[in-house]
Amino acid sequence: MLRIAILLAVAMSMACDRKSKPKQQVQVKPQTVDLAATLDTIWRTEQIPIRKRDSAFHAYGDQSNMYKEYQSIYKKNHLINEQKVAKILKDGWPSLNEIGEQGNLTICNVLQHSSPETRLKYLPLMRQAVKNKELSPWLLARTEDRIATDRGQLQIYGGQIKYYPETESFDVWPIIDPENVDKKRAEIGLEPMAEYLKNRRFPLEWNLEDQVKRTAEFETKKH
C-alpha cells in the first residue's frame, strides 16, 4: 500500500508540473511581399498601355479615340503604380539581389513618368543606390536628363526625346556637349547616340552637325 501511495504522489506531481509549464509559443513569420512579382505587375500595367497608346498616336494621331482610350488606361494604372513604388521605397532602395536589373528599370520608369517634384524627391535615394552599387549609373543619368528638361536646361546624355509640334516630329532634347556625348555615354555603360536612336521603338537618325546647331540655337534663345 505504501508503494502504491508513493507512485500516486509522483504521478500527481508530474501532472501538476506539466500544467504549470507554459505552452511553447509557435513563431509565425510575417508574410513577406514578393517584390519581384509586384514589380512585374507594375511593369506590365505601366508599359502595355503606353506601347498601345504610342502605336495609336503614330497610326491615328493624338485626337483619335484609340489614343485617348489607352492614355486614360495608362493614367489610371500609373497612379496606382506610383503608390506601389512609394511603398517599396519608403525604407530605402531595395537590394539589387532581391529585385534584379529589371526591377530597378521598373521603378525608374514609374519615377520617369511621375511629376517633376516626385523625381526630385527620389533623386538623392537614386544617387545613394548608385554609390552602393544597387542601381546602374545609366538609370540615374536618364533621371538627371529628365530633370534637366523639366527645368528647361540642356541635358547631358541625350536620353530624352521630345515631340515638337512645329515640325510634327520627335527629336532629341538639346544636349550640353553633342560632340562628346558618346564619350560620356560610354563612361556609364550606354551605347552611342546613333545606335540608341536606331534601336528605339520608333527609330530616329542621329545627325551630329544638326544637333550641334540645335544646341547653339537653344542657348541663344535661353539667353
C-alpha positions as CSV (number, residue, x, y, z in Angstrom):
1,M,0.0,0.0,0.0
2,L,2.8,2.3,0.8
3,R,4.4,1.7,-2.6
4,I,1.1,2.5,-4.4
5,A,0.7,5.7,-2.4
6,I,4.3,6.8,-3.4
7,L,3.6,6.1,-7.1
8,L,0.4,8.1,-7.0
9,A,2.1,11.0,-5.3
10,V,4.8,11.0,-8.0
11,A,2.3,10.8,-10.8
12,M,0.2,13.7,-9.4
13,S,3.4,15.8,-9.0
14,M,4.4,15.2,-12.6
15,A,0.9,16.2,-13.8
16,C,1.0,19.4,-11.9
17,D,4.4,20.2,-13.2
18,R,3.2,19.7,-16.8
19,K,0.2,22.1,-16.2
20,S,2.5,24.7,-14.6
21,K,4.8,24.9,-17.7
22,P,3.7,27.5,-20.2
23,K,2.9,26.2,-23.7
24,Q,5.7,26.8,-26.1
25,Q,4.8,29.7,-28.4
26,V,4.9,28.9,-32.1
27,Q,6.8,31.6,-34.0
28,V,4.8,32.7,-37.1
29,K,6.8,34.5,-39.6
30,P,5.1,37.6,-41.1
31,Q,4.1,37.1,-44.7
32,T,6.6,38.8,-47.0
33,V,5.6,40.6,-50.1
34,D,7.1,39.1,-53.3
35,L,8.7,42.2,-54.7
36,A,9.7,40.6,-58.0
37,A,6.0,39.7,-58.6
38,T,4.8,43.1,-57.6
39,L,7.3,44.9,-59.9
40,D,6.4,42.6,-62.7
41,T,2.7,43.6,-62.4
42,I,3.8,47.3,-62.2
43,W,5.9,46.9,-65.4
44,R,3.0,45.3,-67.4
45,T,0.3,47.7,-66.3
46,E,2.6,50.7,-67.0
47,Q,4.2,49.6,-70.3
48,I,1.4,47.8,-72.1
49,P,-1.0,50.8,-72.4
50,I,2.0,53.1,-73.1
51,R,3.0,51.0,-76.1
52,K,-0.5,50.7,-77.4
53,R,-1.0,54.5,-76.9
54,D,2.2,55.3,-78.8
55,S,1.3,53.0,-81.6
56,A,-2.2,54.6,-81.8
57,F,-0.5,58.0,-81.9
58,H,1.7,57.2,-84.8
59,A,-1.1,55.5,-86.7
60,Y,-4.1,57.8,-86.0
61,G,-2.8,60.8,-84.0
62,D,-3.4,62.1,-80.5
63,Q,-7.1,63.1,-81.2
64,S,-8.1,59.5,-82.1
65,N,-10.4,57.6,-79.8
66,M,-7.9,54.7,-79.6
67,Y,-5.1,57.0,-78.4
68,K,-7.4,58.6,-75.8
69,E,-8.6,55.2,-74.6
70,Y,-5.1,53.9,-74.0
71,Q,-3.9,57.2,-72.5
72,S,-6.8,57.0,-70.0
73,I,-5.9,53.4,-69.0
74,Y,-2.3,54.4,-68.6
75,K,-3.0,57.3,-66.3
76,K,-5.2,55.3,-64.1
77,N,-2.6,52.5,-63.8
78,H,0.2,55.0,-63.2
79,L,-1.5,56.5,-60.2
80,I,-1.7,53.0,-58.6
81,N,1.8,52.2,-59.6
82,E,3.1,55.4,-58.1
83,Q,1.6,54.4,-54.8
84,K,3.2,50.9,-55.0
85,V,6.6,52.3,-55.8
86,A,6.4,54.8,-52.9
87,K,5.6,51.9,-50.6
88,I,8.6,50.0,-51.9
89,L,11.0,52.9,-51.5
90,K,9.8,54.1,-48.1
91,D,12.5,52.2,-46.3
92,G,15.2,52.8,-48.9
93,W,16.2,51.5,-52.3
94,P,15.7,47.7,-52.5
95,S,18.6,45.3,-52.9
96,L,19.7,44.5,-56.5
97,N,19.9,40.8,-55.5
98,E,16.2,41.0,-54.5
99,I,14.7,42.8,-57.5
100,G,17.3,42.5,-60.2
101,E,18.0,45.0,-63.0
102,Q,14.5,44.6,-64.4
103,G,13.1,45.6,-61.0
104,N,15.3,48.7,-61.0
105,L,14.2,49.6,-64.5
106,T,10.5,49.3,-63.5
107,I,10.9,51.6,-60.5
108,C,12.9,54.2,-62.5
109,N,10.3,54.1,-65.3
110,V,7.5,54.9,-62.9
111,L,9.5,57.7,-61.5
112,Q,10.3,59.0,-65.0
113,H,6.6,59.2,-65.7
114,S,5.8,60.9,-62.4
115,S,5.8,64.6,-61.6
116,P,9.0,66.7,-61.6
117,E,8.6,67.0,-57.8
118,T,8.5,63.2,-57.4
119,R,11.6,62.8,-59.5
120,L,13.5,65.4,-57.3
121,K,12.2,63.7,-54.2
122,Y,13.8,60.4,-55.0
123,L,16.9,61.7,-56.7
124,P,19.1,61.6,-53.5
125,L,17.9,58.0,-52.9
126,M,18.9,57.1,-56.5
127,R,22.3,58.6,-56.2
128,Q,23.0,56.7,-52.9
129,A,21.8,53.5,-54.6
130,V,24.3,54.0,-57.4
131,K,27.1,54.6,-54.8
132,N,26.0,51.4,-53.1
133,K,26.1,49.6,-56.5
134,E,22.4,48.7,-56.2
135,L,21.4,50.8,-59.2
136,S,23.1,51.2,-62.6
137,P,24.5,54.7,-63.3
138,W,22.7,54.9,-66.7
139,L,19.3,54.8,-64.9
140,L,20.4,57.7,-62.7
141,A,21.7,59.6,-65.8
142,R,18.4,59.2,-67.5
143,T,16.6,60.7,-64.5
144,E,19.1,63.6,-64.3
145,D,18.5,64.3,-68.0
146,R,14.7,64.3,-67.4
147,I,15.1,66.7,-64.5
148,A,17.2,69.0,-66.8
149,T,14.3,69.0,-69.4
150,D,11.9,69.7,-66.6
151,R,13.9,72.9,-65.8
152,G,14.3,73.9,-69.4
153,Q,18.0,73.1,-69.3
154,L,20.3,71.2,-71.7
155,Q,20.6,67.5,-71.0
156,I,23.9,65.6,-70.6
157,Y,23.5,62.1,-72.0
158,G,20.9,62.6,-74.7
159,G,18.3,60.1,-73.4
160,Q,15.3,62.5,-73.5
161,I,13.3,62.7,-76.7
162,K,10.6,65.3,-77.2
163,Y,7.7,65.8,-79.7
164,Y,7.9,69.1,-81.5
165,P,4.5,70.3,-82.7
166,E,6.0,72.9,-85.1
167,T,7.7,70.1,-87.1
168,E,5.2,67.4,-86.1
169,S,8.2,65.1,-85.3
170,F,10.2,63.7,-82.5
171,D,13.8,64.8,-81.8
172,V,16.5,64.7,-79.1
173,W,16.2,67.4,-76.5
174,P,19.3,69.6,-77.0
175,I,22.5,68.3,-75.3
176,I,25.2,70.3,-73.4
177,D,28.1,68.9,-75.5
178,P,26.9,67.0,-78.5
179,E,30.4,66.4,-79.8
180,N,31.4,64.4,-76.7
181,V,28.1,62.9,-75.8
182,D,29.1,59.4,-76.9
183,K,32.2,59.5,-74.7
184,K,30.0,60.5,-71.7
185,R,27.5,57.8,-72.5
186,A,30.3,55.1,-72.8
187,E,31.5,56.1,-69.3
188,I,28.2,54.9,-67.8
189,G,27.7,51.9,-70.0
190,L,25.5,53.4,-72.7
191,E,25.7,52.8,-76.4
192,P,26.5,55.6,-78.9
193,M,23.6,58.0,-79.8
194,A,23.3,56.7,-83.3
195,E,22.8,53.2,-82.1
196,Y,20.4,54.3,-79.3
197,L,18.2,56.2,-81.7
198,K,18.2,53.5,-84.3
199,N,17.1,50.8,-81.8
200,R,14.2,52.8,-80.4
201,R,10.6,51.6,-80.9
202,F,10.2,54.5,-83.3
203,P,13.7,55.0,-84.7
204,L,15.4,58.4,-85.2
205,E,18.5,59.3,-87.1
206,W,21.5,60.9,-85.2
207,N,22.9,63.9,-87.1
208,L,25.8,65.4,-85.1
209,E,26.0,68.5,-87.2
210,D,22.3,69.2,-86.8
211,Q,22.4,68.6,-83.0
212,V,25.3,71.0,-82.6
213,K,23.2,73.6,-84.4
214,R,20.1,72.9,-82.3
215,T,22.2,73.2,-79.1
216,A,23.5,76.6,-80.2
217,E,20.0,77.8,-81.1
218,F,18.7,76.6,-77.7
219,E,21.4,78.5,-75.8
220,T,20.8,81.6,-77.9
221,K,17.0,81.6,-77.2
222,K,17.6,80.9,-73.5
223,H,19.9,84.0,-73.2
